[in-house]
Amino acid sequence: MTDAERRVWGRLPDGARDALTARLAPADLRTALLDVARTRAAAVRPADLLRRWRDDRFVRPADSDPRVLAEVEARLWRLLPAEFAGVELSPVVPLGTCSAVAPVSQDRIVSTMRATEVVSDATNALAVEAAVRRRRQPAAGEVHLAASHRHLRAQPFGPGMSAHFRLFALVSSARDTGSGRTEARLLVRHLSYWQRVLDALPATPRLRYTVLDDPVVAERVADTVVPALATGGGVALVEEPGRERGRGYYVAAALRLTAGDGSEAVELGDGGFTGWTALLTGDAKERCLVSCLSTERLAALAGTPR
């Protein structure tokens, strides 16, 4: 517990924290929190609203032009292979959608009083939907999902950075068939798509991959993934063996989408294998690859797409 949390709970009657976190039934907790929100909302005046609109980073509109974003995202949908099903996500997901399956602090997520949280990572939400669909399939089935969604995150990103942003996300889930073949097939599917997406960029686009201590996947990347991506025009597949970020979050392999070289390189997207659908389905053989791209950064680099 942080000092701030101890200070706040210390101001409340003994047992208040236990009541709110454990003893109250979910419906009763929701009733109490809604009463608090209703009471506080009744005290808001127009001047308070204007001040919050001006100063609160969670509610300020994005700087991006929605017309340009719409054109960029329309192109992303046009390029998407038919096997990917589009999903229009709700603005909220069940409480714990990220922290239940990944090493993510709930402090980074905007939680609501109705046992939900605002979408902070569409790949987590799509993984839950993929797990639901996989349970309806035979073992040999596959699920490939895509979504374009505005995300809201609670952690500060620094001066001039927005708390919310749009990502175009892919999630694929399929059962392991051994020898890294499933991982290779999913990697080719995602990377080939991002290769087509980035091919129109004037900057130098790169698909960067890192094998995370998995020699079998390393073999399949070398003999299957790299040859399959070799015909991708001006978008090269580059190994990034020194990458440390994402270890413990991703398993087997991770990827990055960048534009430009050296210190001028702009990161457009990220991804990798996770254990999310394996946890959600209770099947350790389930493999899950996620990847995403910032459509606002892509629009800034590409301008109006062709």
C-alpha positions as CSV (number, residue, x, y, z in Angstrom):
1,M,0.0,0.0,0.0
2,T,1.3,3.4,-0.9
3,D,1.7,6.3,1.5
4,A,-1.2,8.1,-0.2
5,E,-3.4,5.0,0.1
6,R,-2.6,4.7,3.8
7,R,-3.3,8.4,4.4
8,V,-6.8,8.1,2.7
9,W,-7.8,4.9,4.4
10,G,-6.6,6.3,7.7
11,R,-9.2,9.1,7.4
12,L,-12.1,6.6,7.1
13,P,-13.6,4.4,9.8
14,D,-12.0,1.1,10.8
15,G,-13.0,-1.7,8.5
16,A,-14.0,0.7,5.6
17,R,-11.4,-0.7,3.2
18,D,-12.3,-4.3,4.0
19,A,-15.9,-3.6,3.5
20,L,-15.4,-1.9,0.1
21,T,-12.8,-4.4,-1.2
22,A,-14.2,-7.7,0.1
23,R,-17.3,-7.7,2.3
24,L,-19.8,-5.8,0.1
25,A,-21.5,-7.8,-2.6
26,P,-20.7,-6.4,-6.1
27,A,-24.2,-5.0,-6.5
28,D,-24.1,-3.3,-3.1
29,L,-20.7,-1.8,-3.9
30,R,-22.0,-0.5,-7.2
31,T,-24.9,1.1,-5.4
32,A,-22.6,2.8,-2.9
33,L,-20.3,4.1,-5.6
34,L,-23.1,5.3,-7.8
35,D,-24.5,7.2,-4.8
36,V,-21.1,8.9,-4.3
37,A,-20.8,9.8,-8.0
38,R,-24.4,11.1,-8.1
39,T,-23.7,13.3,-5.1
40,R,-20.5,14.7,-6.4
41,A,-21.9,15.2,-9.9
42,A,-24.7,17.3,-8.4
43,A,-22.1,19.7,-7.0
44,V,-20.5,20.3,-10.4
45,R,-21.0,23.8,-11.9
46,P,-20.5,24.9,-15.5
47,A,-17.3,26.7,-14.5
48,D,-16.0,23.4,-13.0
49,L,-16.8,21.5,-16.1
50,L,-15.0,24.0,-18.3
51,R,-11.9,23.9,-16.1
52,R,-11.8,20.1,-16.2
53,W,-12.3,20.1,-19.9
54,R,-9.3,22.4,-20.3
55,D,-7.0,20.8,-17.7
56,D,-7.9,17.1,-17.5
57,R,-5.7,15.0,-19.9
58,F,-8.2,12.2,-19.8
59,V,-11.0,14.2,-21.5
60,R,-9.1,16.5,-23.9
61,P,-9.8,15.8,-27.6
62,A,-7.0,14.3,-29.6
63,D,-4.9,16.5,-31.9
64,S,-5.3,14.2,-34.9
65,D,-7.6,15.0,-37.8
66,P,-10.4,12.4,-37.8
67,R,-10.8,12.7,-41.6
68,V,-7.2,11.7,-42.1
69,L,-7.5,8.9,-39.5
70,A,-10.6,7.6,-41.2
71,E,-8.8,7.3,-44.5
72,V,-5.8,5.6,-43.0
73,E,-8.0,3.1,-41.1
74,A,-10.1,2.5,-44.2
75,R,-6.9,1.5,-46.0
76,L,-5.9,-0.8,-43.2
77,W,-9.3,-2.6,-43.4
78,R,-9.0,-2.9,-47.2
79,L,-5.6,-4.6,-46.9
80,L,-6.7,-7.0,-44.1
81,P,-6.9,-10.6,-45.2
82,A,-10.4,-12.1,-45.4
83,E,-9.7,-14.6,-42.6
84,F,-9.5,-11.8,-40.1
85,A,-12.9,-11.0,-38.6
86,G,-13.5,-7.4,-37.7
87,V,-14.6,-6.7,-34.1
88,E,-16.2,-3.4,-32.9
89,L,-15.2,-3.4,-29.3
90,S,-17.2,-1.9,-26.5
91,P,-15.6,1.2,-24.8
92,V,-15.3,-0.9,-21.6
93,V,-14.3,-4.5,-20.8
94,P,-14.6,-6.5,-17.6
95,L,-12.5,-5.3,-14.6
96,G,-9.2,-7.2,-14.7
97,T,-9.1,-7.8,-18.4
98,C,-5.5,-6.9,-18.5
99,S,-4.2,-7.6,-15.0
100,A,-5.7,-11.1,-14.8
101,V,-3.6,-12.4,-17.7
102,A,-0.6,-10.0,-17.9
103,P,1.9,-8.3,-15.6
104,V,0.0,-5.0,-15.8
105,S,-0.8,-2.8,-12.8
106,Q,-4.4,-1.8,-12.4
107,D,-3.1,1.7,-11.6
108,R,-2.4,2.1,-15.3
109,I,-6.0,1.5,-16.2
110,V,-9.1,3.7,-15.8
111,S,-11.5,1.5,-13.8
112,T,-15.2,2.3,-13.6
113,M,-17.7,1.8,-10.7
114,R,-19.6,-0.9,-12.6
115,A,-17.0,-3.7,-12.4
116,T,-15.6,-2.7,-15.8
117,E,-12.5,-0.8,-17.1
118,V,-12.0,1.5,-20.1
119,V,-10.2,-0.3,-22.9
120,S,-6.5,0.3,-22.4
121,D,-5.3,-2.5,-24.7
122,A,-7.5,-3.8,-27.4
123,T,-5.3,-6.9,-27.8
124,N,-6.3,-8.1,-24.3
125,A,-10.0,-7.5,-25.2
126,L,-9.6,-9.3,-28.5
127,A,-7.8,-12.2,-26.8
128,V,-10.9,-12.7,-24.5
129,E,-13.1,-12.7,-27.6
130,A,-10.7,-15.1,-29.3
131,A,-10.9,-17.5,-26.3
132,V,-14.7,-17.4,-26.4
133,R,-14.7,-18.3,-30.1
134,R,-12.0,-20.9,-29.8
135,R,-14.1,-22.8,-27.2
136,R,-16.8,-23.1,-29.8
137,Q,-14.4,-24.5,-32.4
138,P,-12.8,-27.9,-32.9
139,A,-9.2,-28.1,-31.6
140,A,-7.8,-27.7,-35.1
141,G,-9.7,-24.4,-35.6
142,E,-8.1,-20.9,-35.7
143,V,-9.4,-17.5,-34.8
144,H,-8.1,-14.2,-36.3
145,L,-9.5,-11.0,-35.1
146,A,-8.9,-7.3,-35.8
147,A,-10.1,-4.1,-34.3
148,S,-9.6,-0.3,-34.6
149,H,-10.1,1.3,-31.2
150,R,-9.3,4.4,-29.1
151,H,-7.5,3.4,-25.9
152,L,-7.3,5.3,-22.6
153,R,-4.4,4.7,-20.2
154,A,-3.9,6.2,-16.8
155,Q,-0.2,6.4,-16.5
156,P,1.4,9.8,-17.5
157,F,3.2,9.8,-20.8
158,G,5.0,13.1,-20.5
159,P,4.4,16.7,-21.7
160,G,2.4,17.0,-24.8
161,M,1.4,13.3,-24.9
162,S,-2.3,12.4,-24.9
163,A,-3.7,9.9,-22.4
164,H,-5.8,8.4,-25.3
165,F,-4.8,7.2,-28.7
166,R,-6.0,4.9,-31.6
167,L,-4.5,1.5,-32.3
168,F,-5.3,-1.0,-35.1
169,A,-4.8,-4.4,-33.4
170,L,-4.6,-8.0,-34.6
171,V,-5.0,-11.1,-32.4
172,S,-4.7,-14.7,-33.6
173,S,-5.2,-17.9,-31.6
174,A,-4.6,-21.5,-32.7
175,R,-3.5,-24.8,-31.1
176,D,0.1,-25.8,-31.1
177,T,0.9,-28.5,-33.7
178,G,4.5,-28.9,-32.6
179,S,8.0,-27.9,-33.8
180,G,7.1,-24.2,-33.8
181,R,5.0,-24.6,-36.9
182,T,2.0,-22.8,-35.4
183,E,4.1,-19.9,-34.2
184,A,5.7,-19.6,-37.7
185,R,2.3,-19.6,-39.4
186,L,0.9,-16.9,-37.2
187,L,4.0,-14.7,-37.5
188,V,3.9,-14.9,-41.3
189,R,0.2,-14.0,-41.2
190,H,0.7,-10.9,-39.0
191,L,4.0,-9.7,-40.5
192,S,2.9,-10.1,-44.1
193,Y,0.0,-7.9,-43.3
194,W,2.1,-5.2,-41.6
195,Q,4.5,-5.4,-44.5
196,R,1.7,-4.4,-46.9
197,V,0.6,-1.7,-44.6
198,L,4.0,-0.1,-44.2
199,D,5.0,-0.4,-47.9
200,A,3.4,3.0,-48.7
201,L,5.5,4.9,-46.2
202,P,8.0,7.4,-47.5
203,A,10.3,6.9,-44.4
204,T,12.3,3.7,-44.2
205,P,9.9,1.1,-42.6
206,R,11.2,-1.9,-40.8
207,L,9.7,-5.1,-39.3
208,R,11.9,-6.0,-36.3
209,Y,11.7,-9.3,-34.6
210,T,13.3,-10.8,-31.5
211,V,13.2,-14.5,-30.5
212,L,12.9,-14.8,-26.8
213,D,14.9,-17.8,-25.6
214,D,13.0,-20.3,-27.7
215,P,15.4,-22.3,-30.0
216,V,12.6,-24.1,-31.8
217,V,10.8,-20.9,-32.7
218,A,14.2,-19.5,-33.8
219,E,14.6,-22.4,-36.2
220,R,11.2,-21.8,-37.7
221,V,11.8,-18.1,-38.0
222,A,15.0,-18.8,-39.9
223,D,13.6,-21.4,-42.3
224,T,10.0,-20.3,-42.7
225,V,9.3,-16.7,-41.6
226,V,12.3,-15.0,-43.0
227,P,12.0,-16.6,-46.5
228,A,8.2,-15.8,-46.6
229,L,8.8,-12.1,-45.9
230,A,11.7,-11.8,-48.3
231,T,9.5,-10.6,-51.1
232,G,8.0,-7.7,-49.2
233,G,9.2,-4.9,-51.4
234,G,10.9,-2.0,-49.4
235,V,9.9,-3.3,-46.0
236,A,12.7,-5.4,-44.6
237,L,12.5,-7.9,-41.8
238,V,15.3,-7.2,-39.4
239,E,16.4,-9.2,-36.4
240,E,16.7,-7.3,-33.1
241,P,18.4,-9.8,-30.8
242,G,19.3,-7.2,-28.1
243,R,15.7,-6.2,-27.3
244,E,14.9,-6.5,-23.6
245,R,11.6,-4.6,-23.4
246,G,8.6,-6.9,-23.2
247,R,10.4,-9.9,-21.7
248,G,8.0,-11.4,-19.2
249,Y,5.1,-9.9,-21.1
250,Y,5.8,-11.6,-24.5
251,V,7.0,-15.2,-24.8
252,A,8.7,-17.1,-27.7
253,A,9.0,-14.0,-30.0
254,A,8.3,-10.3,-30.1
255,L,8.1,-7.8,-32.9
256,R,8.2,-4.0,-33.5
257,L,7.1,-1.9,-36.4
258,T,9.3,1.2,-37.0
259,A,9.9,3.9,-39.6
260,G,13.2,5.7,-40.1
261,D,16.7,4.7,-39.0
262,G,18.9,5.2,-35.9
263,S,17.8,7.8,-33.4
264,E,15.3,9.2,-35.8
265,A,13.3,5.9,-36.0
266,V,9.7,6.2,-35.0
267,E,8.0,3.3,-33.3
268,L,4.7,2.6,-35.0
269,G,3.7,-0.7,-33.4
270,D,4.5,-3.7,-31.2
271,G,3.5,-7.3,-30.6
272,G,4.5,-10.8,-29.7
273,F,3.2,-14.1,-28.5
274,T,1.4,-14.2,-25.2
275,G,-0.2,-16.9,-23.0
276,W,-3.5,-15.1,-22.8
277,T,-5.8,-17.5,-24.7
278,A,-4.1,-20.5,-23.1
279,L,-5.0,-19.1,-19.7
280,L,-8.5,-18.1,-20.7
281,T,-9.3,-21.5,-22.3
282,G,-7.4,-23.6,-19.8
283,D,-5.4,-25.2,-22.6
284,A,-1.6,-24.8,-22.4
285,K,-1.3,-25.8,-26.1
286,E,-3.2,-22.7,-27.3
287,R,-0.9,-20.2,-29.0
288,C,-1.8,-16.5,-29.2
289,L,-0.1,-13.8,-31.3
290,V,-1.0,-10.1,-30.8
291,S,0.2,-7.1,-32.7
292,C,-0.9,-3.5,-33.1
293,L,-0.1,-0.2,-34.9
294,S,-0.7,3.4,-33.9
295,T,-2.9,4.8,-36.7
296,E,-2.3,8.4,-35.5
297,R,1.5,7.9,-35.9
298,L,1.0,6.2,-39.2
299,A,-1.2,9.1,-40.4
300,A,1.4,11.7,-39.3
301,L,4.1,9.9,-41.4
302,A,2.0,9.0,-44.4
303,G,-0.2,12.0,-44.8
304,T,-3.2,11.2,-46.9
305,P,-2.8,7.5,-47.9
306,R,-2.8,6.4,-51.5
